[in-house]
C-alpha cells in the first residue's frame, strides 16, 4: 500500500524557502489542504499574474485595434484569470513531479510538498489531472482558433521541466511557454493571430528571460553542485548587462507594435513607466542578495501591468475626446 503523506501540523507547517510566512495558505487554509495548495503554488500568486498578464496584453491589443468590444474583453479576461490560475497550478504540479529528485537537493525547493513527503506522487498526478480538466473546460469556451492555439502550447509545457537538463537557457523555454497567453488572448477576440500579436508574444518571451534569470540566481550554487543548467549560471557576472538587453528588447518590440498599429502618441508616452521600472530592476540587481532577487522577481507583476498602459491609455483618451 502506498504510504500516505503526514497530515500532522508539524509536517503541514513546513514551507518552501521562497514562500512568505504571512501567505494566506499558512494563515487560513485547513491543515489537510495546505500540501495541495502549496503544490499549486497558491501561497505564491505572483506566478499566476505572470501567466495572466500576457493574456491581458493579447486581449488589450485586440481591443486597441478594433477587433472586439470592451464587454467581450472583460468577459474573456475573467476566463483568462481562471485559466491562468488552474494552468499555472497544473504546471507547477507537473514540474514538481518531474523535478522531485532535483528539488530534494536544492535548499529553496527541498520543502516543496513532494520532496518533503507531504504529498505522494499518486496524489500529485490526481491533482494535475483535475486541474488540467478545469483548464480544458475554460479553453473550450473560446473559438476553434483559440482552442487550437491553446492546445499547441502543450508541447512547450510538457518539455519545460526537462530543459534545465538539456540547455543553458531553460528560462527562454519558460518564456515561450508562459507568454503563449498573448496569442490566446488576441485570437479569442480576432479569430486569428496577427503580426503585432506575434511581436507582443516575443516581447513577453524577452521579458520572461529577464525576470526568470533573476529568479534563477537564487539557486545557482545548488544548481552547479547537481549539474542543473540555467541562464543565471551561463551569464554569471554578465547578468546585469544581459538584463538590460532582455528588457530593452521587450520595450523595443512594444515600440514596433505601436508603429504597426498606427498608435496614438499617448501609446509611446505610456511606455515610459515600464521602461523606468526595468531600469530600476537592472540597477537593483545583486546576485549575492537572495532577498533582493526575489523582490525584483515579484516586482514583475507591476512591470507587466505597466506594459498594459500603452494599449489602454489611448483608448481612454479617445473615449474622453468622443464624449467631450
Buried (B, 14 or more C-beta within 10 A) or exposed (E): EEEEBBEEEEBBEBBBBBBEEEBEBBEEBEEEEBBBBBBBBBBBBBBBBBBBBBBBBBBBBBBBBEBBEEEBBEBBBEBBBBBBBBBBBBBBBBBBBBBBEBBBBBEBBBBBBBBBBBBBEEBBEBBBEBBBEBBBEBBEBBBEBBBEBBEEBEEBBEBBBEBBEEBBBBBBBBBBBBBBBBBBBBBBBBEBBBEBBBBBBBBBBBBBBBBBBBBBBBBBEBBEEEEBBBBBBBBEEEBBEBBBBBBBBBBEBBBBBBEEBEBBEBBBEBBEBBBEBBEBBBEBBEBEBBEBBBEBBBBBBBBBBBBBBBBBBBBEBEEEEEEE
